[in-house]
Protein backbone atom coordinates (compact mmCIF):
# COMPACT_ATOMS: atom_id res chain seq x y z
CA UNK A 1 0.00 0.00 0.00
CA UNK A 2 0.95 3.64 -0.28
CA UNK A 3 2.79 4.41 2.96
CA UNK A 4 3.44 1.53 5.34
CA UNK A 5 1.69 -1.04 7.48
CA UNK A 6 0.72 1.59 10.05
CA UNK A 7 -1.24 3.52 7.46
CA UNK A 8 -4.41 1.83 6.28
CA UNK A 9 -6.30 3.11 3.24
CA UNK A 10 -9.62 1.35 2.95
CA UNK A 11 -12.85 1.60 1.03
CA UNK A 12 -16.07 2.03 2.95
CA UNK A 13 -17.00 -1.66 2.72
CA UNK A 14 -13.70 -2.67 4.34
CA UNK A 15 -14.08 -0.40 7.36
CA UNK A 16 -14.57 -2.18 10.65
CA UNK A 17 -15.92 0.89 12.47
CA UNK A 18 -19.19 2.63 11.75
CA UNK A 19 -19.43 5.81 9.73
CA UNK A 20 -20.26 8.99 11.67
CA UNK A 21 -23.97 9.44 12.28
CA UNK A 22 -25.74 12.77 11.71
CA UNK A 23 -26.04 15.07 14.72
CA UNK A 24 -29.12 17.00 15.73
CA UNK A 25 -29.74 19.34 18.64
CA UNK A 26 -31.58 17.88 21.66
CA UNK A 27 -34.86 19.63 20.77
CA UNK A 28 -36.60 20.59 17.56
CA UNK A 29 -36.16 24.13 16.31
CA UNK A 30 -39.11 26.45 16.86
CA UNK A 31 -40.86 28.32 14.10
CA UNK A 32 -38.88 31.53 14.07
CA UNK A 33 -40.71 34.87 13.76
CA UNK A 34 -41.15 35.98 10.17
CA UNK A 35 -39.18 38.78 8.54
CA UNK A 36 -36.33 39.41 6.09
CA UNK A 37 -34.23 36.50 4.89
CA UNK A 38 -33.29 34.86 8.19
CA UNK A 39 -33.79 31.06 8.41
CA UNK A 40 -35.33 30.79 4.93
CA UNK A 41 -32.86 28.12 3.83
CA UNK A 42 -31.11 30.25 1.21
CA UNK A 43 -29.07 33.43 1.16
CA UNK A 44 -28.49 35.85 -1.69
CA UNK A 45 -24.90 37.09 -1.83
CA UNK A 46 -25.56 39.53 -4.65
CA UNK A 47 -25.11 37.91 -8.02
CA UNK A 48 -25.11 34.45 -6.46
CA UNK A 49 -27.66 32.65 -4.32
CA UNK A 50 -26.44 29.86 -2.05
CA UNK A 51 -27.98 26.95 -0.18
CA UNK A 52 -26.44 24.98 2.68
CA UNK A 53 -26.35 21.23 1.94
CA UNK A 54 -25.70 18.88 4.86
CA UNK A 55 -26.74 15.56 3.26
CA UNK A 56 -23.77 13.63 1.93
CA UNK A 57 -22.72 10.46 0.17
CA UNK A 58 -19.41 9.03 1.35
CA UNK A 59 -16.79 8.59 -1.35
CA UNK A 60 -13.66 7.36 0.37
CA UNK A 61 -12.42 6.78 3.92
CA UNK A 62 -9.00 6.41 5.42
CA UNK A 63 -7.81 5.18 8.76
CA UNK A 64 -4.46 6.09 10.29
CA UNK A 65 -3.64 3.37 12.83
CA UNK A 66 -0.86 3.75 15.37
CA UNK A 67 -0.72 1.61 18.46
CA UNK A 68 -4.22 1.32 19.93
CA UNK A 69 -5.47 4.53 18.42
CA UNK A 70 -7.11 5.02 15.07
CA UNK A 71 -7.72 8.38 13.54
CA UNK A 72 -9.79 8.24 10.44
CA UNK A 73 -11.71 10.60 8.25
CA UNK A 74 -14.23 10.29 5.45
CA UNK A 75 -14.63 12.35 2.30
CA UNK A 76 -18.13 13.13 1.06
CA UNK A 77 -19.95 14.66 -1.87
CA UNK A 78 -23.18 16.64 -1.30
CA UNK A 79 -26.40 15.01 -2.46
CA UNK A 80 -29.93 16.28 -3.04
CA UNK A 81 -28.75 19.47 -4.73
CA UNK A 82 -31.80 21.32 -6.07
CA UNK A 83 -32.15 21.91 -9.79
CA UNK A 84 -30.29 24.99 -10.93
CA UNK A 85 -27.76 24.84 -8.09
CA UNK A 86 -24.20 23.58 -8.52
CA UNK A 87 -21.64 21.89 -6.27
CA UNK A 88 -18.53 23.95 -5.47
CA UNK A 89 -16.43 21.24 -3.81
CA UNK A 90 -16.50 18.21 -1.53
CA UNK A 91 -16.54 17.88 2.26
CA UNK A 92 -14.56 15.86 4.79
CA UNK A 93 -14.46 15.34 8.55
CA UNK A 94 -12.96 13.02 11.19
CA UNK A 95 -14.76 9.75 11.90
CA UNK A 96 -14.62 10.20 15.68
CA UNK A 97 -17.29 12.92 15.72
CA UNK A 98 -20.91 13.07 14.56
CA UNK A 99 -21.58 13.95 10.94
CA UNK A 100 -22.28 17.65 11.15
CA UNK A 101 -20.96 19.83 8.43
CA UNK A 102 -22.08 21.55 5.27
CA UNK A 103 -21.04 22.74 1.87
CA UNK A 104 -22.64 25.60 0.01
CA UNK A 105 -24.11 25.07 -3.44
CA UNK A 106 -24.70 28.06 -5.70
CA UNK A 107 -26.77 29.36 -8.57
CA UNK A 108 -27.29 32.69 -10.33
CA UNK A 109 -29.61 34.91 -8.29
CA UNK A 110 -33.00 34.99 -10.05
CA UNK A 111 -34.28 38.29 -8.65
CA UNK A 112 -32.95 41.68 -9.55
CA UNK A 113 -30.10 42.18 -7.09
CA UNK A 114 -30.33 45.95 -7.09
CA UNK A 115 -34.03 45.87 -6.16
CA UNK A 116 -33.99 43.01 -3.67
CA UNK A 117 -30.81 43.18 -1.61
CA UNK A 118 -29.06 46.46 -2.23
CA UNK A 119 -26.49 44.85 -4.50
CA UNK A 120 -24.29 47.38 -6.27
CA UNK A 121 -21.64 45.71 -8.37
CA UNK A 122 -20.68 45.66 -12.01
CA UNK A 123 -20.01 42.16 -13.40
CA UNK A 124 -16.55 41.66 -14.85
CA UNK A 125 -16.81 41.88 -18.65
CA UNK A 126 -20.33 40.40 -18.48
CA UNK A 127 -18.87 36.99 -17.67
CA UNK A 128 -21.24 34.47 -16.02
CA UNK A 129 -20.89 34.06 -12.27
CA UNK A 130 -20.30 30.30 -12.51
CA UNK A 131 -18.31 28.24 -15.01
CA UNK A 132 -17.17 24.64 -15.34
CA UNK A 133 -13.47 23.99 -14.75
CA UNK A 134 -11.24 23.50 -17.79
CA UNK A 135 -9.93 20.22 -16.38
CA UNK A 136 -8.47 18.83 -13.14
CA UNK A 137 -5.02 18.35 -11.63
CA UNK A 138 -4.41 15.22 -9.56
CA UNK A 139 -3.03 16.45 -6.22
CA UNK A 140 -2.50 13.11 -4.52
CA UNK A 141 -3.68 9.51 -4.57
CA UNK A 142 -3.11 6.21 -2.84
CA UNK A 143 -1.51 3.21 -4.52
CA UNK A 144 -3.35 2.69 -7.82
CA UNK A 145 -2.68 -1.07 -7.71
CA UNK A 146 -5.12 -1.62 -4.87
CA UNK A 147 -8.88 -1.36 -4.57
CA UNK A 148 -10.52 1.29 -2.43
CA UNK A 149 -8.14 4.04 -3.46
CA UNK A 150 -8.64 7.75 -3.04
CA UNK A 151 -7.88 10.41 -5.65
CA UNK A 152 -7.81 14.14 -4.94
CA UNK A 153 -8.44 16.53 -7.81
CA UNK A 154 -8.05 20.31 -7.94
CA UNK A 155 -10.35 21.99 -10.51
CA UNK A 156 -8.43 24.18 -12.95
CA UNK A 157 -10.59 27.27 -13.39
CA UNK A 158 -10.96 29.33 -16.57
CA UNK A 159 -9.17 32.68 -16.69
CA UNK A 160 -10.92 35.11 -14.34
CA UNK A 161 -12.38 32.37 -12.11
CA UNK A 162 -11.45 30.62 -8.87
CA UNK A 163 -11.90 27.05 -7.64
CA UNK A 164 -13.82 26.68 -4.36
CA UNK A 165 -12.84 23.19 -3.28
CA UNK A 166 -11.26 19.83 -4.02
CA UNK A 167 -13.05 16.88 -5.67
CA UNK A 168 -12.48 13.32 -4.41
CA UNK A 169 -13.00 10.08 -6.37
CA UNK A 170 -12.35 6.41 -5.69
CA UNK A 171 -11.28 5.74 -9.29
CA UNK A 172 -8.30 7.06 -11.30
CA UNK A 173 -10.46 8.61 -14.03
CA UNK A 174 -10.58 12.41 -14.01
CA UNK A 175 -13.91 13.74 -12.67
CA UNK A 176 -16.49 15.04 -15.13
CA UNK A 177 -16.36 18.75 -15.79
CA UNK A 178 -19.97 19.19 -14.63
CA UNK A 179 -19.06 17.84 -11.17
CA UNK A 180 -18.34 21.35 -9.81
CA UNK A 181 -18.42 24.98 -10.79
CA UNK A 182 -15.76 27.68 -10.45
CA UNK A 183 -16.72 31.22 -9.39
CA UNK A 184 -15.88 34.50 -11.07
CA UNK A 185 -12.97 36.07 -9.21
CA UNK A 186 -14.74 39.30 -8.18
CA UNK A 187 -17.33 37.21 -6.31
CA UNK A 188 -14.64 35.51 -4.19
CA UNK A 189 -12.34 36.29 -1.28
CA UNK A 190 -9.09 34.66 -0.22
CA UNK A 191 -9.25 31.86 2.33
CA UNK A 192 -6.74 30.21 4.61
CA UNK A 193 -6.13 26.90 6.34
CA UNK A 194 -8.09 26.42 9.54
CA UNK A 195 -7.74 23.35 11.75
CA UNK A 196 -5.51 20.51 10.65
CA UNK A 197 -7.92 17.60 10.27
CA UNK A 198 -5.57 14.86 9.18
CA UNK A 199 -1.89 14.24 8.46
CA UNK A 200 0.21 11.24 7.49
CA UNK A 201 3.44 13.12 8.12
CA UNK A 202 5.32 11.06 10.68
CA UNK A 203 8.21 8.65 10.95
CA UNK A 204 5.79 5.93 9.89
CA UNK A 205 5.00 7.40 6.48
CA UNK A 206 7.31 8.68 3.76
CA UNK A 207 4.37 10.01 1.74
CA UNK A 208 3.12 13.05 3.68
CA UNK A 209 -0.43 14.22 3.08
CA UNK A 210 -2.34 16.85 5.06
CA UNK A 211 -5.97 17.92 5.12
CA UNK A 212 -7.28 21.19 6.59
CA UNK A 213 -10.65 22.83 6.82
CA UNK A 214 -10.72 26.36 5.43
CA UNK A 215 -11.98 29.76 6.50
CA UNK A 216 -11.93 33.31 5.09
CA UNK A 217 -8.66 35.15 5.71
CA UNK A 218 -10.55 38.23 6.89
CA UNK A 219 -13.15 37.56 9.57
CA UNK A 220 -15.25 39.67 11.86
CA UNK A 221 -18.23 41.99 11.86
CA UNK A 222 -17.19 43.99 8.79
CA UNK A 223 -15.64 41.17 6.74
CA UNK A 224 -17.55 39.73 3.78
CA UNK A 225 -15.83 36.37 3.25
CA UNK A 226 -18.22 33.38 3.25
CA UNK A 227 -16.99 29.90 4.15
CA UNK A 228 -17.99 27.33 1.50
CA UNK A 229 -17.48 24.39 3.90
CA UNK A 230 -14.95 22.64 1.67
CA UNK A 231 -11.46 21.45 2.61
CA UNK A 232 -7.92 21.91 1.35
CA UNK A 233 -5.20 19.28 1.05
CA UNK A 234 -1.51 19.33 0.27
CA UNK A 235 1.42 16.96 -0.08
CA UNK A 236 3.87 19.17 1.77
CA UNK A 237 3.86 20.98 5.09
CA UNK A 238 3.38 24.73 4.74
CA UNK A 239 0.48 26.32 6.61
CA UNK A 240 1.55 29.74 5.24
CA UNK A 241 1.13 28.87 1.57
CA UNK A 242 -1.35 30.77 -0.56
CA UNK A 243 -4.25 28.43 -1.22
CA UNK A 244 -5.36 27.49 -4.70
CA UNK A 245 -8.98 27.67 -3.65
CA UNK A 246 -11.07 30.62 -2.43
CA UNK A 247 -14.17 31.38 -0.43
CA UNK A 248 -17.23 33.31 -1.55
CA UNK A 249 -17.88 37.01 -0.98
CA UNK A 250 -21.15 38.54 0.20
CA UNK A 251 -21.90 41.62 -1.91
CA UNK A 252 -25.32 42.18 -0.34
CA UNK A 253 -24.88 45.47 1.52
CA UNK A 254 -28.11 44.99 3.50
CA UNK A 255 -27.15 41.60 5.01
CA UNK A 256 -30.78 40.58 4.56
CA UNK A 257 -30.23 37.14 6.12
CA UNK A 258 -29.37 38.62 9.53
CA UNK A 259 -32.15 38.31 12.17
CA UNK A 260 -34.43 41.21 13.01
CA UNK A 261 -35.12 42.23 16.62
CA UNK A 262 -38.00 39.77 17.12
CA UNK A 263 -35.88 36.97 15.74
CA UNK A 264 -32.95 37.93 18.00
CA UNK A 265 -35.21 37.72 21.06
CA UNK A 266 -36.51 34.33 19.88
CA UNK A 267 -32.95 33.04 19.40
CA UNK A 268 -31.87 34.15 22.88
CA UNK A 269 -34.96 32.69 24.53
CA UNK A 270 -34.39 29.39 22.72
CA UNK A 271 -30.59 29.09 23.07
CA UNK A 272 -29.68 31.37 26.00
CA UNK A 273 -27.21 29.39 28.16
CA UNK A 274 -27.45 28.88 31.89
CA UNK A 275 -24.25 30.15 33.51
CA UNK A 276 -23.12 28.12 36.54
CA UNK A 277 -20.81 29.76 39.07
CA UNK A 278 -18.54 27.68 41.30
CA UNK A 279 -20.07 26.57 44.64
CA UNK A 280 -17.18 28.35 46.46
CA UNK A 281 -17.44 31.57 44.42
CA UNK A 282 -17.35 34.79 46.44
CA UNK A 283 -16.97 37.36 43.63
CA UNK A 284 -20.30 37.21 41.81
CA UNK A 285 -21.53 39.21 38.83
CA UNK A 286 -23.94 42.10 39.05
CA UNK A 287 -25.72 44.43 36.70
CA UNK A 288 -23.79 47.53 35.68
CA UNK A 289 -26.56 49.67 37.17
CA UNK A 290 -26.25 47.92 40.56
CA UNK A 291 -22.49 48.54 40.47
CA UNK A 292 -22.98 52.25 39.83
CA UNK A 293 -25.84 52.66 42.31
CA UNK A 294 -23.90 51.00 45.13
CA UNK A 295 -20.93 53.31 45.24
CA UNK A 296 -18.60 52.82 42.24
CA UNK A 297 -16.56 55.98 41.70
CA UNK A 298 -15.09 57.66 38.62
CA UNK A 299 -11.55 58.99 39.04
CA UNK A 300 -9.67 61.41 36.83
CA UNK A 301 -5.90 61.67 36.62
CA UNK A 302 -4.68 64.46 38.90
CA UNK A 303 -7.81 64.44 41.11
CA UNK A 304 -7.67 62.39 44.31
CA UNK A 305 -11.42 62.52 44.91
CA UNK A 306 -13.72 60.17 43.06
CA UNK A 307 -17.05 61.19 41.54
CA UNK A 308 -20.26 59.20 41.99
CA UNK A 309 -21.48 57.61 38.75
CA UNK A 310 -25.03 58.06 37.51
CA UNK A 311 -26.82 54.68 37.39
CA UNK A 312 -26.99 54.92 33.58
CA UNK A 313 -23.33 55.96 33.30
CA UNK A 314 -24.36 59.25 31.69
CA UNK A 315 -21.55 61.19 33.42
CA UNK A 316 -18.81 58.80 32.24
CA UNK A 317 -16.51 60.25 29.55
CA UNK A 318 -17.76 59.04 26.17
CA UNK A 319 -15.67 57.84 23.25
CA UNK A 320 -12.00 58.55 22.79
CA UNK A 321 -9.47 55.90 23.71
CA UNK A 322 -7.97 54.29 26.80
CA UNK A 323 -5.45 57.04 27.60
CA UNK A 324 -5.22 56.50 31.37
CA UNK A 325 -7.01 59.78 32.08
CA UNK A 326 -10.02 58.11 33.77
CA UNK A 327 -10.73 54.91 35.67
CA UNK A 328 -13.42 53.40 37.90
CA UNK A 329 -12.78 52.20 41.45
CA UNK A 330 -14.60 50.82 44.46
CA UNK A 331 -15.59 53.04 47.45
CA UNK A 332 -12.90 53.86 50.02
CA UNK A 333 -14.74 52.47 53.05
CA UNK A 334 -13.94 48.80 53.69
CA UNK A 335 -17.53 47.64 54.26
CA UNK A 336 -18.81 49.40 51.13
CA UNK A 337 -15.80 48.16 49.21
CA UNK A 338 -16.35 44.53 50.25
CA UNK A 339 -20.06 44.84 49.46
CA UNK A 340 -19.27 45.77 45.87
CA UNK A 341 -16.52 43.17 45.54
CA UNK A 342 -19.01 40.40 46.29
CA UNK A 343 -21.33 41.46 43.48
CA UNK A 344 -25.06 40.88 43.38
CA UNK A 345 -26.27 37.76 41.61
CA UNK A 346 -29.93 38.78 41.82
CA UNK A 347 -29.33 41.85 39.68
CA UNK A 348 -26.97 40.19 37.19
CA UNK A 349 -27.90 40.11 33.51
CA UNK A 350 -26.13 39.29 30.27
CA UNK A 351 -25.30 42.17 27.93
CA UNK A 352 -25.83 41.09 24.32
CA UNK A 353 -24.00 42.27 21.21
CA UNK A 354 -25.39 40.84 17.94
CA UNK A 355 -23.16 40.97 14.86
CA UNK A 356 -22.63 39.30 11.46
CA UNK A 357 -20.14 36.46 11.08
CA UNK A 358 -18.80 34.76 7.95
CA UNK A 359 -20.14 37.45 5.66
CA UNK A 360 -23.61 37.45 7.19
CA UNK A 361 -24.23 33.72 6.74
CA UNK A 362 -23.93 33.30 10.52
CA UNK A 363 -24.99 35.47 13.45
CA UNK A 364 -22.76 35.87 16.51
CA UNK A 365 -24.70 36.50 19.71
CA UNK A 366 -22.02 37.73 22.11
CA UNK A 367 -23.06 37.63 25.78
CA UNK A 368 -21.05 39.78 28.18
CA UNK A 369 -20.92 39.14 31.93
CA UNK A 370 -19.86 41.91 34.31
CA UNK A 371 -18.32 41.16 37.72
CA UNK A 372 -17.31 44.04 40.03
CA UNK A 373 -14.20 42.16 41.14
CA UNK A 374 -11.84 39.46 39.86
CA UNK A 375 -10.38 37.44 42.72
CA UNK A 376 -6.72 36.45 43.23
CA UNK A 377 -5.32 33.41 41.48
CA UNK A 378 -4.61 29.95 42.87
CA UNK A 379 -1.28 28.48 41.72
CA UNK A 380 -1.02 24.71 41.21
CA UNK A 381 2.37 23.01 41.47
CA UNK A 382 2.01 19.25 41.12
CA UNK A 383 -0.38 18.10 43.84
CA UNK A 384 -0.11 21.37 45.76
CA UNK A 385 -2.49 24.31 45.26
CA UNK A 386 -1.61 27.64 46.87
CA UNK A 387 -3.98 30.62 46.97
CA UNK A 388 -2.36 33.96 46.20
CA UNK A 389 -3.30 37.05 48.20
CA UNK A 390 -2.94 39.60 45.37
CA UNK A 391 -1.70 38.14 42.09
CA UNK A 392 -4.51 37.99 39.55
CA UNK A 393 -6.98 40.26 41.32
CA UNK A 394 -8.39 43.48 39.87
CA UNK A 395 -11.47 45.70 40.06
CA UNK A 396 -13.95 45.23 37.23
CA UNK A 397 -14.10 42.03 35.18
CA UNK A 398 -15.68 41.70 31.72
CA UNK A 399 -16.01 38.15 30.41
CA UNK A 400 -18.07 36.77 27.54
CA UNK A 401 -19.15 33.76 25.52
CA UNK A 402 -20.51 33.73 21.96
CA UNK A 403 -23.29 31.74 20.31
CA UNK A 404 -22.78 31.24 16.57
CA UNK A 405 -26.07 30.60 14.76
CA UNK A 406 -26.59 29.61 11.12
CA UNK A 407 -28.60 32.20 9.21
CA UNK A 408 -29.77 29.50 6.80
CA UNK A 409 -31.79 27.64 9.44
CA UNK A 410 -31.44 29.40 12.80
CA UNK A 411 -29.54 26.36 14.12
CA UNK A 412 -26.98 26.80 16.90
CA UNK A 413 -23.68 25.84 15.31
CA UNK A 414 -21.04 26.40 18.00
CA UNK A 415 -20.20 28.34 21.15
CA UNK A 416 -17.03 30.31 21.89
CA UNK A 417 -15.86 30.12 25.52
CA UNK A 418 -13.69 33.11 26.45
CA UNK A 419 -10.84 32.19 28.76
CA UNK A 420 -8.74 35.15 29.88
CA UNK A 421 -6.73 36.30 26.83
CA UNK A 422 -7.92 33.45 24.58
CA UNK A 423 -10.60 30.82 24.42
CA UNK A 424 -12.01 27.98 22.34
CA UNK A 425 -14.80 27.27 19.88
CA UNK A 426 -16.83 24.19 20.82
CA UNK A 427 -19.13 22.50 18.31
CA UNK A 428 -22.73 21.99 19.35
CA UNK A 429 -22.30 18.20 19.61
CA UNK A 430 -19.67 18.71 22.36
CA UNK A 431 -21.82 20.99 24.51
CA UNK A 432 -23.81 20.17 27.64
CA UNK A 433 -27.48 21.14 27.47
CA UNK A 434 -29.72 21.79 30.43
CA UNK A 435 -33.13 22.48 28.95
CA UNK A 436 -33.99 21.83 25.33
CA UNK A 437 -31.31 23.51 23.21
CA UNK A 438 -29.87 25.72 25.97
CA UNK A 439 -26.16 25.04 26.54
CA UNK A 440 -24.41 25.20 29.90
CA UNK A 441 -21.57 27.65 30.54
CA UNK A 442 -19.33 27.08 33.58
CA UNK A 443 -17.72 30.19 35.07
CA UNK A 444 -14.42 29.52 36.82
CA UNK A 445 -13.93 30.34 40.49
CA UNK A 446 -12.70 33.92 41.11
CA UNK A 447 -11.49 34.45 37.52
CA UNK A 448 -14.82 33.95 35.70
CA UNK A 449 -13.37 32.33 32.56
CA UNK A 450 -15.95 30.29 30.62
CA UNK A 451 -15.75 26.52 30.08
CA UNK A 452 -18.04 23.95 28.40
CA UNK A 453 -17.66 21.27 31.07
CA UNK A 454 -16.91 21.11 34.83
CA UNK A 455 -13.38 20.38 35.98
CA UNK A 456 -10.03 21.95 36.78
CA UNK A 457 -8.37 23.72 33.87
CA UNK A 458 -4.71 24.68 34.13
CA UNK A 459 -3.45 27.93 32.64
CA UNK A 460 0.25 27.17 32.27
CA UNK A 461 2.08 23.89 31.67
CA UNK A 462 -0.29 20.91 31.80
CA UNK A 463 2.63 18.58 31.12
CA UNK A 464 4.48 19.75 34.24
CA UNK A 465 1.31 20.34 36.25
CA UNK A 466 2.26 23.95 36.96
CA UNK A 467 0.02 26.94 36.37
CA UNK A 468 -3.01 28.93 37.45
CA UNK A 469 -6.05 26.86 38.44
CA UNK A 470 -9.43 27.49 36.85
CA UNK A 471 -12.03 25.47 38.73
CA UNK A 472 -15.50 25.07 37.22
CA UNK A 473 -18.48 23.23 38.71
CA UNK A 474 -22.26 23.28 39.03
CA UNK A 475 -23.89 24.98 41.99
CA UNK A 476 -27.05 26.74 43.04
CA UNK A 477 -25.53 30.02 41.82
CA UNK A 478 -26.78 30.55 38.27
CA UNK A 479 -27.81 33.19 35.75
CA UNK A 480 -30.26 32.14 33.05
CA UNK A 481 -29.31 34.25 30.05
CA UNK A 482 -32.46 33.25 28.14
CA UNK A 483 -34.51 35.50 30.45
CA UNK A 484 -31.99 37.85 32.07
CA UNK A 485 -30.43 39.74 29.21
CA UNK A 486 -30.26 43.18 27.65
CA UNK A 487 -29.45 43.74 23.98
CA UNK A 488 -26.93 46.58 23.98
CA UNK A 489 -25.78 46.68 20.34
CA UNK A 490 -26.55 45.36 16.85
CA UNK A 491 -24.90 47.76 14.42
CA UNK A 492 -26.45 46.21 11.31
CA UNK A 493 -29.92 47.25 12.53
CA UNK A 494 -31.25 50.79 12.47
CA UNK A 495 -29.86 52.98 15.26
CA UNK A 496 -33.42 53.67 16.45
CA UNK A 497 -34.15 49.96 16.99
CA UNK A 498 -31.44 49.39 19.63
CA UNK A 499 -30.03 52.36 21.55
CA UNK A 500 -26.63 51.63 23.03
CA UNK A 501 -26.37 52.42 26.79
CA UNK A 502 -24.25 55.37 27.93
CA UNK A 503 -21.78 53.19 29.82
CA UNK A 504 -20.97 51.23 26.64
CA UNK A 505 -19.34 54.36 25.20
CA UNK A 506 -16.88 54.54 28.14
CA UNK A 507 -13.56 53.41 26.64
CA UNK A 508 -11.33 53.71 29.71
CA UNK A 509 -10.56 51.18 32.45
CA UNK A 510 -13.18 49.72 34.79
CA UNK A 511 -10.62 49.44 37.57
CA UNK A 512 -7.49 51.22 38.83
CA UNK A 513 -3.90 50.31 38.05
CA UNK A 514 -2.08 49.33 41.25
CA UNK A 515 1.58 48.28 41.07
CA UNK A 516 3.09 46.01 43.71
CA UNK A 517 5.96 43.57 44.11
CA UNK A 518 4.60 40.26 42.94
CA UNK A 519 8.02 38.60 43.08
CA UNK A 520 7.89 38.70 46.87
CA UNK A 521 4.57 36.87 46.85
CA UNK A 522 5.85 34.27 44.40
CA UNK A 523 8.93 33.71 46.54
CA UNK A 524 6.67 32.99 49.51
CA UNK A 525 4.92 30.39 47.33
CA UNK A 526 8.23 28.76 46.36
CA UNK A 527 9.32 28.61 50.01
CA UNK A 528 6.28 26.45 50.73
CA UNK A 529 7.40 23.79 48.23
CA UNK A 530 9.47 20.74 49.18
CA UNK A 531 13.22 21.20 48.64
CA UNK A 532 13.45 18.55 45.92
CA UNK A 533 10.79 20.41 43.88
CA UNK A 534 11.67 24.01 44.72
CA UNK A 535 14.72 24.54 42.50
CA UNK A 536 13.36 22.65 39.50
CA UNK A 537 10.17 24.71 39.24
CA UNK A 538 11.40 28.15 40.36
CA UNK A 539 12.22 29.43 36.89
CA UNK A 540 9.00 28.03 35.43
CA UNK A 541 6.88 29.80 38.04
CA UNK A 542 8.58 33.14 37.39
CA UNK A 543 8.05 32.66 33.64
CA UNK A 544 4.32 32.51 34.30
CA UNK A 545 4.66 35.98 35.85
CA UNK A 546 7.64 37.39 33.95
CA UNK A 547 7.72 40.90 35.44
CA UNK A 548 9.04 41.63 38.89
CA UNK A 549 6.58 44.42 39.33
CA UNK A 550 3.10 43.17 38.67
CA UNK A 551 -0.16 44.80 39.60
CA UNK A 552 -3.85 45.09 39.31
CA UNK A 553 -5.12 46.61 36.11
CA UNK A 554 -8.80 47.02 35.50
CA UNK A 555 -10.04 45.88 32.09
CA UNK A 556 -11.56 48.08 29.43
CA UNK A 557 -15.22 47.63 28.51
CA UNK A 558 -16.68 45.40 25.77
CA UNK A 559 -16.44 47.96 22.98
CA UNK A 560 -12.66 48.28 23.44
CA UNK A 561 -12.09 44.55 23.02
CA UNK A 562 -10.68 43.22 19.74
CA UNK A 563 -13.56 40.79 19.33
CA UNK A 564 -16.14 43.61 19.33
CA UNK A 565 -15.53 44.06 15.61
CA UNK A 566 -13.17 41.15 14.99
CA UNK A 567 -13.55 37.40 15.24
CA UNK A 568 -12.88 35.51 18.45
CA UNK A 569 -9.22 34.84 19.26
CA UNK A 570 -8.45 31.20 20.00
WOQUICOR-V70216 format. One record per run of one state. SS is the DSSP state (H for helix, E for strand, L for the rest). FROM is the first residue (numbers start at 1). TO is the last residue. If there is no record, write none. Layout:
{{SS	FROM	TO} {SS	FROM	TO}}
//
This chain:
{{L	1	6} {E	7	10} {L	11	11} {H	12	14} {L	15	21} {E	22	22} {L	23	41} {E	42	44} {L	45	47} {E	48	53} {L	54	55} {E	56	66} {L	67	68} {E	69	78} {L	79	85} {E	86	87} {L	88	90} {E	91	94} {L	95	98} {E	99	99} {L	100	102} {E	103	108} {L	109	112} {H	113	116} {L	117	118} {E	119	119} {L	120	129} {E	130	131} {L	132	134} {E	135	141} {L	142	150} {E	151	156} {L	157	160} {E	161	163} {L	164	165} {E	166	169} {L	170	176} {H	177	179} {L	180	181} {E	182	184} {H	185	187} {E	188	199} {L	200	201} {E	202	202} {L	203	204} {E	205	205} {L	206	209} {E	210	216} {L	217	219} {E	220	220} {L	221	224} {E	225	226} {L	227	230} {E	231	234} {L	235	244} {E	245	249} {L	250	251} {E	252	252} {L	253	260} {H	261	271} {L	272	273} {E	274	277} {L	278	284} {E	285	285} {L	286	287} {H	288	293} {L	294	296} {E	297	300} {L	301	306} {E	307	308} {L	309	318} {E	319	319} {L	320	325} {E	326	329} {L	330	333} {H	334	341} {L	342	344} {H	345	347} {L	348	349} {E	350	357} {H	358	360} {L	361	361} {E	362	374} {L	375	377} {E	378	381} {L	382	383} {E	384	387} {L	388	393} {E	394	406} {L	407	411} {E	412	419} {L	420	421} {E	422	427} {H	428	430} {L	431	432} {E	433	435} {L	436	437} {E	438	443} {L	444	449} {E	450	451} {L	452	454} {E	455	461} {L	462	465} {E	466	472} {L	473	477} {E	478	480} {L	481	484} {E	485	489} {L	490	501} {H	502	505} {E	506	506} {L	507	508} {E	509	509} {L	510	512} {E	513	517} {H	518	527} {L	528	530} {H	531	544} {L	545	548} {E	549	553} {L	554	555} {E	556	556} {L	557	557} {H	558	560} {L	561	561} {H	562	564} {L	565	565} {E	566	566} {L	567	570}}
//
